[in-house]
């Protein structure tokens, strides 16, 4: 499962959702900033990803994501 690391990045920089919204210059709405900060959002646009890269000083969006591996279920025996 892939997830955005926005909550961790905000904590590392001691930044609030409101500050992220302001730093985006309006590219990230305040409500989206709060959803991103909590990790509770459905979809994210390329424009928001680009704004996050600018805010966090990231050239490539890779560091915005974390891949969490799911535990494999054992195969049922026949």
C-alpha positions as CSV (number, residue, x, y, z in Angstrom):
1,X,0.0,0.0,0.0
2,X,1.3,3.5,-0.9
3,X,0.7,6.4,1.4
4,X,1.8,10.1,1.4
5,X,4.3,11.1,4.1
6,X,2.9,14.6,4.5
7,X,2.2,14.2,8.3
8,X,5.8,13.2,8.9
9,X,7.2,15.9,6.6
10,X,5.1,18.5,8.4
11,X,6.3,17.3,11.8
12,X,10.0,17.2,10.7
13,X,9.7,20.9,9.6
14,X,7.5,21.9,12.6
15,X,4.9,23.1,10.1
16,X,1.1,23.2,10.4
17,X,-1.5,22.4,7.8
18,X,-2.3,26.1,7.7
19,X,1.3,27.0,7.1
20,X,1.4,24.4,4.3
21,X,-1.7,26.0,2.7
22,X,-0.1,29.5,2.9
23,X,3.2,28.2,1.5
24,X,1.4,26.7,-1.5
25,X,0.3,30.2,-2.6
26,X,-3.3,29.0,-3.0
27,X,-2.5,25.8,-4.9
28,X,-3.5,23.7,-1.9
29,X,-6.9,24.6,-0.4
30,X,-7.1,24.9,3.4
31,X,-9.4,22.0,3.6
32,X,-7.1,19.8,1.5
33,X,-4.1,20.9,3.6
34,X,-5.9,19.7,6.7
35,X,-6.8,16.4,5.0
36,X,-3.3,15.9,3.8
37,X,-1.9,16.6,7.3
38,X,-4.2,14.0,8.8
39,X,-3.7,11.5,6.0
40,X,-7.4,11.4,5.3
41,X,-7.9,12.2,1.6
42,X,-9.2,10.2,-1.4
43,X,-7.4,11.4,-4.5
44,X,-4.6,13.8,-5.1
45,X,-4.0,15.8,-8.3
46,X,-0.7,16.3,-10.0
47,X,-0.9,20.0,-9.2
48,X,-1.1,19.3,-5.5
49,X,1.9,16.9,-5.8
50,X,3.8,19.6,-7.5
51,X,2.9,22.1,-4.8
52,X,4.0,19.6,-2.1
53,X,7.4,19.2,-3.8
54,X,7.8,23.0,-3.9
55,X,6.8,23.4,-0.3
56,X,9.1,20.6,1.0
57,X,12.0,21.4,-1.4
58,X,11.8,18.1,-3.1
59,X,12.8,17.7,-6.8
60,X,11.3,14.3,-7.3
61,X,8.0,13.3,-5.7
62,X,9.4,9.9,-4.6
63,X,10.2,11.1,-1.0
64,X,6.6,12.1,-0.6
65,X,5.6,8.5,-0.6
66,X,6.1,5.4,1.6
67,X,5.3,1.9,0.4
68,X,4.0,-0.2,3.2
69,X,4.0,-3.9,2.5
70,X,0.9,-5.8,3.4
71,X,1.3,-9.1,5.3
72,X,0.7,-12.0,2.9
73,X,-2.2,-14.3,3.8
74,X,-1.3,-18.0,3.7
75,X,-2.7,-19.9,0.8
76,X,-5.6,-22.1,1.7
77,X,-4.8,-25.8,1.6
78,X,-6.8,-27.9,-0.8
